[in-house]
Every structure is written in structure tokens, then in C-alpha cells.
Amino acid sequence: MNDHHATPDSAVGVLDPREVEEIRQFWGGLGLPGLVDVHTHFMPERVLRKVWDYFDAMGPLTGGAAWPITYRHEEDERSAVLRAFGVRAFTAMLYPHKAGMARWLNTWAVDFARRTPDCLHTATLFPEPDVEAYVREAVEAGARVFKAHVQVGAYDPTDELLRSAWGLLAEAGVPVVIHCGSGPAPGKHTGPEPIAAVLARHPRLRLIVAHLGMPEYEDFLTLAEQYDQVRLDTTMAFTDFSEQLMPFPKRALPRLADLGDRVLLGSDFPNIPYPYLHQLRALERLDLGPDWLRAVCHDNAARLFAL
């Protein structure tokens, strides 16, 4: 999609054309060919509807915040919206909340990736006896990124059942987007300590810490400084919504700037309580410069995933 003003027909009617135009002007003005978003959610429809119901009900893990879903569209419309925005590649962040789900989700993800070529084939995992086997199967099937959700799954990432799976992913060089910070509400095993223990065992594991590790931002910056394969995604960070609840400490901005080659754009689309454009503006107003923005919004992920 080379025309900066083109909008796929399937996105017409669900989008504000002004938002489309502003987003495309944002990355066009940076001299980029588009955006790469490493944190978008696609999953089986009945699972996604349950996620939306949870947000609507302001479930405990939302931190008690009202959380309207801005892009509550059908699956084909949601992918068309991302394309209209100029997102060149995105992910299908899917995750189990109990044992016995991950293999089934991974099977669905194979089919979704096959029919959605601009989606980076995504897989997931859970501490259970067959986890190494199905992680290996997913990698062999072409999975390019994994999602781990310590908060929702309520599991310890240092669980011995996961040890061989982490090792396999480290050896294969497949990145893992992991929600391990304690925002928007703490879980039994969230926080930097379990992740530090995982990295001590698997220092080459390509972890992408979701939400910049919110709210333990500085602890996760420290882990990224210690391990050169640790990255951070920007999902919901610096937005008005998150700054009211869990503000990023201004004193840490120079550290974030210094890690500019390992910060990746993430949005949480479609499950965000504000327009997609706001995440981009929130990064822009950090005033870390166009080189930092170019790297974060496209180049770092393009390099990581060889796009």
C-alpha cells in the first residue's frame, strides 16, 4: 500500500478519516514506509469477546479503571484498520488463562497467520507438561514471536515446566512479548524478580517486556541494560490514560533514550480506551527526537523480524 491516502474498502465506515490521515502523516513525516506494531491482539472470536466482556465489567486485572474498547470491530475490519493506518506488520497477541488452552490457540494462530500475511505468526505457552513439545511444534511451523502473560495466566515464569521451553526459544532466537509488570493490577508472579531469574538462566532469551514493564519501569530498564537481548515495548506507556494511573518517571527518560535501539512500538490494539493516534502522539511528545521515533515506530522491529 504505497499511497499514503489509500484506505482499504473493508475499513471504510469504521474509521475516522482524520485519524487515518494524521497517522499516515506521522510516519510519512518521519520518512518511514509505515509502522510496525509488536503488540496487537487477534485471537479466536469467542475468546476475544470474553476479553472485551472482562474489560467492560472492569474486572480486577484492569485496576478498576473504566476501559472502553475503541476498535470493537469484526476480525477482518480490525486488520483492515491497521492496514489503513499504515501498519506494515503486526502480531496476534493471544494467551491462555489456564492449562490446556495454549496448543489450541497456537493451532488457530497458524491459520490466522496463513490468511493474514502481514501478521507476524504468533504463538503462546503455559507451564504444563507438554509445553516444550508444542513450543517446538510452533517454532517449526514458523512462529516468529511468542506471547506470555504472567498476569492473566497467574503463573511463575521460573516454573520448572517452562525451563526447557525458554531454552528452546532462546536457542531459536524467537522473541517473546511478555506481560510481566504489575500494571494495571499486580498479579501473584508479576514484577521484575521472576524475570531476572529467568534471564539469569537464559541470558540470550529475546524477551520484549510489554508496557515498558509498567509500573516497575526502572527495574525493567535495568534488566534491559544488563541483557542485550531484552527489549521493551511502548504499549499504553505515556498515554494520558496510563500517566494518570502509573506515570513513567521523568528521571528515567535519558535511560529510555539510550536504549532507543531496543524499544519497539506496541499499542494493545484493539483493546485500547483511546484512539490509536494517541499512542503515537504520546511518544512524539517525549521529545526524544526523530531518530528515536523512527527506530521505535519501525526500524527496531523491522530489524528484529527481518522485514
NORMO-V953939 format. One record per residue. N is the residue number from 1. RES is the residue in three letters. PHI is phi in radians with two decimals (none if undefined). D_LAST is the distance of its C-alpha to the last C-alpha in Angstrom with 1 decimal. Layout:
n=N res=RES phi=PHI d_last=D_LAST
n=N res=RES phi=PHI d_last=D_LAST
This chain:
n=1 res=MET phi=none d_last=15.2
n=2 res=ASN phi=-1.52 d_last=16.0
n=3 res=ASP phi=-1.26 d_last=19.4
n=4 res=HIS phi=-1.12 d_last=19.4
n=5 res=HIS phi=-1.94 d_last=22.5
n=6 res=ALA phi=-1.35 d_last=21.6
n=7 res=THR phi=-2.22 d_last=22.1
n=8 res=PRO phi=-0.98 d_last=21.7
n=9 res=ASP phi=-0.96 d_last=25.3
n=10 res=SER phi=-1.24 d_last=24.8
n=11 res=ALA phi=-1.67 d_last=24.1
n=12 res=VAL phi=-1.14 d_last=27.2
n=13 res=GLY phi=1.75 d_last=30.1
n=14 res=VAL phi=-1.93 d_last=28.3
n=15 res=LEU phi=-2.12 d_last=26.9
n=16 res=ASP phi=-1.46 d_last=28.5
n=17 res=PRO phi=-1.06 d_last=27.5
n=18 res=ARG phi=-1.19 d_last=28.2
n=19 res=GLU phi=-1.16 d_last=25.5
n=20 res=VAL phi=-0.99 d_last=22.9
n=21 res=GLU phi=-1.09 d_last=24.1
n=22 res=GLU phi=-1.18 d_last=24.1
n=23 res=ILE phi=-1.14 d_last=20.6
n=24 res=ARG phi=-1.21 d_last=19.2
n=25 res=GLN phi=-1.19 d_last=21.6
n=26 res=PHE phi=-1.03 d_last=20.3
n=27 res=TRP phi=-1.36 d_last=16.7
n=28 res=GLY phi=-1.12 d_last=18.0
n=29 res=GLY phi=-1.17 d_last=20.6
n=30 res=LEU phi=-1.51 d_last=18.2
n=31 res=GLY phi=1.35 d_last=16.6
n=32 res=LEU phi=-1.68 d_last=13.2
n=33 res=PRO phi=-1.43 d_last=11.5
n=34 res=GLY phi=2.66 d_last=11.7
n=35 res=LEU phi=-2.05 d_last=11.4
n=36 res=VAL phi=-2.17 d_last=9.4
n=37 res=ASP phi=-1.99 d_last=12.3
n=38 res=VAL phi=-1.55 d_last=12.5
n=39 res=HIS phi=-2.42 d_last=16.1
n=40 res=THR phi=-2.17 d_last=17.2
n=41 res=HIS phi=-1.89 d_last=19.8
n=42 res=PHE phi=-2.29 d_last=20.2
n=43 res=MET phi=-2.76 d_last=22.8
n=44 res=PRO phi=-0.89 d_last=25.8
n=45 res=GLU phi=-0.98 d_last=27.8
n=46 res=ARG phi=-1.21 d_last=31.0
n=47 res=VAL phi=-1.26 d_last=29.2
n=48 res=LEU phi=-1.09 d_last=27.6
n=49 res=ARG phi=-1.07 d_last=31.0
n=50 res=LYS phi=-1.17 d_last=32.6
n=51 res=VAL phi=-1.08 d_last=30.1
n=52 res=TRP phi=-1.09 d_last=31.1
n=53 res=ASP phi=-1.05 d_last=34.7
n=54 res=TYR phi=-1.12 d_last=34.4
n=55 res=PHE phi=-1.11 d_last=33.1
n=56 res=ASP phi=-1.06 d_last=35.8
n=57 res=ALA phi=-1.48 d_last=38.4
n=58 res=MET phi=0.93 d_last=37.3
n=59 res=GLY phi=-1.03 d_last=37.1
n=60 res=PRO phi=-0.93 d_last=37.7
n=61 res=LEU phi=-1.35 d_last=34.1
n=62 res=THR phi=-1.49 d_last=33.5
n=63 res=GLY phi=1.30 d_last=35.9
n=64 res=GLY phi=1.33 d_last=38.4
n=65 res=ALA phi=-1.61 d_last=36.4
n=66 res=ALA phi=-1.11 d_last=36.5
n=67 res=TRP phi=-2.42 d_last=33.0
n=68 res=PRO phi=-1.17 d_last=32.7
n=69 res=ILE phi=-1.50 d_last=29.5
n=70 res=THR phi=-1.25 d_last=28.3
n=71 res=TYR phi=-2.01 d_last=26.0
n=72 res=ARG phi=-1.50 d_last=28.3
n=73 res=HIS phi=-2.11 d_last=27.2
n=74 res=GLU phi=-1.21 d_last=26.8
n=75 res=GLU phi=-0.97 d_last=23.5
n=76 res=ASP phi=-1.18 d_last=22.6
n=77 res=GLU phi=-1.20 d_last=23.6
n=78 res=ARG phi=-1.12 d_last=21.5
n=79 res=SER phi=-1.18 d_last=18.2
n=80 res=ALA phi=-1.16 d_last=19.5
n=81 res=VAL phi=-1.08 d_last=20.3
n=82 res=LEU phi=-1.05 d_last=16.8
n=83 res=ARG phi=-1.13 d_last=15.7
n=84 res=ALA phi=-1.08 d_last=18.8
n=85 res=PHE phi=-1.23 d_last=17.8
n=86 res=GLY phi=1.63 d_last=14.5
n=87 res=VAL phi=-1.41 d_last=12.3
n=88 res=ARG phi=-1.29 d_last=9.0
n=89 res=ALA phi=-2.58 d_last=8.3
n=90 res=PHE phi=-2.57 d_last=11.3
n=91 res=THR phi=-2.18 d_last=13.2
n=92 res=ALA phi=-2.07 d_last=16.6
n=93 res=MET phi=-1.15 d_last=18.6
n=94 res=LEU phi=-2.15 d_last=21.6
n=95 res=TYR phi=-2.75 d_last=24.4
n=96 res=PRO phi=-1.56 d_last=27.9
n=97 res=HIS phi=-1.87 d_last=31.0
n=98 res=LYS phi=-2.76 d_last=33.1
n=99 res=ALA phi=-1.11 d_last=33.2
n=100 res=GLY phi=1.55 d_last=32.6
n=101 res=MET phi=-1.71 d_last=29.9
n=102 res=ALA phi=-1.08 d_last=26.6
n=103 res=ARG phi=-1.08 d_last=26.8
n=104 res=TRP phi=-1.11 d_last=27.5
n=105 res=LEU phi=-1.08 d_last=24.7
n=106 res=ASN phi=-1.13 d_last=22.3
n=107 res=THR phi=-1.11 d_last=23.8
n=108 res=TRP phi=-1.06 d_last=23.2
n=109 res=ALA phi=-1.14 d_last=19.6
n=110 res=VAL phi=-1.05 d_last=19.0
n=111 res=ASP phi=-1.16 d_last=20.5
n=112 res=PHE phi=-1.10 d_last=18.7
n=113 res=ALA phi=-1.12 d_last=15.3
n=114 res=ARG phi=-1.15 d_last=16.8
n=115 res=ARG phi=-1.65 d_last=18.0
n=116 res=THR phi=-2.34 d_last=15.2
n=117 res=PRO phi=-1.11 d_last=12.0
n=118 res=ASP phi=-1.53 d_last=10.1
n=119 res=CYS phi=-1.58 d_last=11.5
n=120 res=LEU phi=-1.20 d_last=9.9
n=121 res=HIS phi=-0.91 d_last=12.9
n=122 res=THR phi=-1.95 d_last=15.2
n=123 res=ALA phi=-2.37 d_last=18.5
n=124 res=THR phi=-2.50 d_last=21.5
n=125 res=LEU phi=-2.74 d_last=24.6
n=126 res=PHE phi=-2.72 d_last=28.2
n=127 res=PRO phi=-1.22 d_last=30.9
n=128 res=GLU phi=-2.74 d_last=32.8
n=129 res=PRO phi=-1.01 d_last=34.1
n=130 res=ASP phi=-1.71 d_last=31.5
n=131 res=VAL phi=-1.11 d_last=28.4
n=132 res=GLU phi=-1.07 d_last=27.4
n=133 res=ALA phi=-1.12 d_last=27.8
n=134 res=TYR phi=-1.38 d_last=25.6
n=135 res=VAL phi=-1.16 d_last=22.9
n=136 res=ARG phi=-1.08 d_last=22.9
n=137 res=GLU phi=-1.05 d_last=23.0
n=138 res=ALA phi=-1.14 d_last=19.9
n=139 res=VAL phi=-1.10 d_last=17.9
n=140 res=GLU phi=-1.16 d_last=19.3
n=141 res=ALA phi=-1.44 d_last=18.4
n=142 res=GLY phi=1.83 d_last=14.7
n=143 res=ALA phi=-1.01 d_last=14.5
n=144 res=ARG phi=-1.88 d_last=11.4
n=145 res=VAL phi=-2.73 d_last=13.3
n=146 res=PHE phi=-2.00 d_last=17.1
n=147 res=LYS phi=-2.09 d_last=19.3
n=148 res=ALA phi=-2.18 d_last=22.7
n=149 res=HIS phi=-2.18 d_last=25.4
n=150 res=VAL phi=-1.14 d_last=28.3
n=151 res=GLN phi=-1.20 d_last=30.2
n=152 res=VAL phi=-1.21 d_last=30.3
n=153 res=GLY phi=-1.24 d_last=30.5
n=154 res=ALA phi=0.93 d_last=33.3
n=155 res=TYR phi=-2.14 d_last=32.6
n=156 res=ASP phi=-1.50 d_last=32.7
n=157 res=PRO phi=-1.11 d_last=29.4
n=158 res=THR phi=-1.55 d_last=31.7
n=159 res=ASP phi=-0.87 d_last=33.3
n=160 res=GLU phi=-1.01 d_last=34.0
n=161 res=LEU phi=-1.10 d_last=32.7
n=162 res=LEU phi=-1.61 d_last=29.1
n=163 res=ARG phi=-0.99 d_last=29.5
n=164 res=SER phi=-1.25 d_last=28.4
n=165 res=ALA phi=-1.18 d_last=25.4
n=166 res=TRP phi=-1.06 d_last=24.2
n=167 res=GLY phi=-1.08 d_last=24.8
n=168 res=LEU phi=-1.09 d_last=22.9
n=169 res=LEU phi=-1.19 d_last=19.8
n=170 res=ALA phi=-1.11 d_last=20.3
n=171 res=GLU phi=-1.16 d_last=20.7
n=172 res=ALA phi=-1.37 d_last=17.6
n=173 res=GLY phi=1.26 d_last=15.5
n=174 res=VAL phi=-1.54 d_last=14.4
n=175 res=PRO phi=-1.16 d_last=14.3
n=176 res=VAL phi=-2.21 d_last=17.2
n=177 res=VAL phi=-1.41 d_last=17.7
n=178 res=ILE phi=-2.17 d_last=21.4
n=179 res=HIS phi=-1.52 d_last=24.0
n=180 res=CYS phi=-2.26 d_last=26.7
n=181 res=GLY phi=-1.26 d_last=28.3
n=182 res=SER phi=-1.62 d_last=31.6
n=183 res=GLY phi=-1.80 d_last=30.7
n=184 res=PRO phi=-1.37 d_last=31.7
n=185 res=ALA phi=-2.52 d_last=34.3
n=186 res=PRO phi=-1.18 d_last=34.8
n=187 res=GLY phi=-1.96 d_last=34.6
n=188 res=LYS phi=-1.07 d_last=36.6
n=189 res=HIS phi=-2.15 d_last=33.8
n=190 res=THR phi=-1.43 d_last=31.7
n=191 res=GLY phi=1.93 d_last=31.6
n=192 res=PRO phi=-1.33 d_last=30.4
n=193 res=GLU phi=-1.07 d_last=32.9
n=194 res=PRO phi=-1.07 d_last=31.6
n=195 res=ILE phi=-1.22 d_last=28.0
n=196 res=ALA phi=-1.04 d_last=29.6
n=197 res=ALA phi=-1.20 d_last=31.4
n=198 res=VAL phi=-1.08 d_last=28.3
n=199 res=LEU phi=-1.21 d_last=26.6
n=200 res=ALA phi=-1.08 d_last=29.8
n=201 res=ARG phi=-1.41 d_last=29.6
n=202 res=HIS phi=-2.27 d_last=25.8
n=203 res=PRO phi=-1.14 d_last=24.8
n=204 res=ARG phi=-1.66 d_last=21.4
n=205 res=LEU phi=-1.14 d_last=20.4
n=206 res=ARG phi=-1.51 d_last=17.2
n=207 res=LEU phi=-1.44 d_last=18.8
n=208 res=ILE phi=-1.95 d_last=17.4
n=209 res=VAL phi=-1.32 d_last=20.8
n=210 res=ALA phi=-1.20 d_last=20.8
n=211 res=HIS phi=1.05 d_last=22.8
n=212 res=LEU phi=0.99 d_last=23.0
n=213 res=GLY phi=1.38 d_last=25.6
n=214 res=MET phi=-0.76 d_last=28.0
n=215 res=PRO phi=-1.65 d_last=30.9
n=216 res=GLU phi=-1.52 d_last=30.8
n=217 res=TYR phi=-0.90 d_last=28.4
n=218 res=GLU phi=-1.22 d_last=30.0
n=219 res=ASP phi=-1.12 d_last=30.3
n=220 res=PHE phi=-1.34 d_last=26.6
n=221 res=LEU phi=-1.06 d_last=25.9
n=222 res=THR phi=-1.07 d_last=28.3
n=223 res=LEU phi=-1.12 d_last=26.4
n=224 res=ALA phi=-1.16 d_last=23.1
n=225 res=GLU phi=-1.25 d_last=25.3
n=226 res=GLN phi=-1.44 d_last=26.7
n=227 res=TYR phi=-2.12 d_last=23.7
n=228 res=ASP phi=-1.33 d_last=20.7
n=229 res=GLN phi=-1.73 d_last=18.3
n=230 res=VAL phi=-1.49 d_last=19.5
n=231 res=ARG phi=-2.19 d_last=17.5
n=232 res=LEU phi=-2.31 d_last=18.7
n=233 res=ASP phi=-1.90 d_last=17.6
n=234 res=THR phi=-1.51 d_last=19.6
n=235 res=THR phi=-0.80 d_last=20.6
n=236 res=MET phi=1.20 d_last=24.0
n=237 res=ALA phi=-1.18 d_last=24.8
n=238 res=PHE phi=1.27 d_last=26.8
n=239 res=THR phi=-1.24 d_last=27.5
n=240 res=ASP phi=-1.01 d_last=31.2
n=241 res=PHE phi=-1.01 d_last=31.4
n=242 res=SER phi=-1.34 d_last=30.2
n=243 res=GLU phi=-1.14 d_last=32.0
n=244 res=GLN phi=-1.24 d_last=35.3
n=245 res=LEU phi=-1.64 d_last=34.9
n=246 res=MET phi=-2.50 d_last=33.0
n=247 res=PRO phi=-1.15 d_last=32.6
n=248 res=PHE phi=-1.34 d_last=30.3
n=249 res=PRO phi=-1.20 d_last=32.7
n=250 res=LYS phi=-1.02 d_last=32.6
n=251 res=ARG phi=-1.12 d_last=33.6
n=252 res=ALA phi=-1.59 d_last=30.3
n=253 res=LEU phi=-1.04 d_last=28.2
n=254 res=PRO phi=-1.05 d_last=28.4
n=255 res=ARG phi=-1.18 d_last=27.0
n=256 res=LEU phi=-1.14 d_last=24.0
n=257 res=ALA phi=-1.10 d_last=23.6
n=258 res=ASP phi=-1.16 d_last=23.8
n=259 res=LEU phi=-1.66 d_last=21.0
n=260 res=GLY phi=-1.01 d_last=18.7
n=261 res=ASP phi=-1.49 d_last=15.9
n=262 res=ARG phi=-2.27 d_last=16.0
n=263 res=VAL phi=-1.93 d_last=16.5
n=264 res=LEU phi=-2.13 d_last=14.0
n=265 res=LEU phi=-1.16 d_last=14.8
n=266 res=GLY phi=-2.39 d_last=16.5
n=267 res=SER phi=-2.24 d_last=19.0
n=268 res=ASP phi=1.34 d_last=20.8
n=269 res=PHE phi=-0.90 d_last=20.6
n=270 res=PRO phi=-1.60 d_last=22.9
n=271 res=ASN phi=-1.53 d_last=25.3
n=272 res=ILE phi=-2.03 d_last=25.9
n=273 res=PRO phi=-1.60 d_last=29.4
n=274 res=TYR phi=-2.83 d_last=28.3
n=275 res=PRO phi=-1.19 d_last=26.1
n=276 res=TYR phi=-0.96 d_last=22.3
n=277 res=LEU phi=-0.97 d_last=23.1
n=278 res=HIS phi=-1.10 d_last=25.2
n=279 res=GLN phi=-1.09 d_last=22.5
n=280 res=LEU phi=-1.18 d_last=20.9
n=281 res=ARG phi=-1.12 d_last=24.4
n=282 res=ALA phi=-1.11 d_last=25.3
n=283 res=LEU phi=-1.25 d_last=22.5
n=284 res=GLU phi=-1.08 d_last=23.6
n=285 res=ARG phi=-1.32 d_last=27.2
n=286 res=LEU phi=-1.16 d_last=26.7
n=287 res=ASP phi=1.07 d_last=26.9
n=288 res=LEU phi=-1.60 d_last=24.6
n=289 res=GLY phi=1.75 d_last=23.5
n=290 res=PRO phi=-1.16 d_last=20.8
n=291 res=ASP phi=-1.10 d_last=18.9
n=292 res=TRP phi=-1.10 d_last=18.8
n=293 res=LEU phi=-1.11 d_last=17.8
n=294 res=ARG phi=-1.05 d_last=14.9
n=295 res=ALA phi=-1.11 d_last=13.6
n=296 res=VAL phi=-1.20 d_last=14.5
n=297 res=CYS phi=-1.42 d_last=13.4
n=298 res=HIS phi=-2.66 d_last=9.8
n=299 res=ASP phi=-1.14 d_last=9.2
n=300 res=ASN phi=-1.10 d_last=10.2
n=301 res=ALA phi=-1.24 d_last=8.0
n=302 res=ALA phi=-1.05 d_last=4.8
n=303 res=ARG phi=-1.23 d_last=6.6
n=304 res=LEU phi=-1.05 d_last=8.0
n=305 res=PHE phi=-1.80 d_last=5.5
n=306 res=ALA phi=0.89 d_last=3.8
n=307 res=LEU phi=-1.47 d_last=0.0
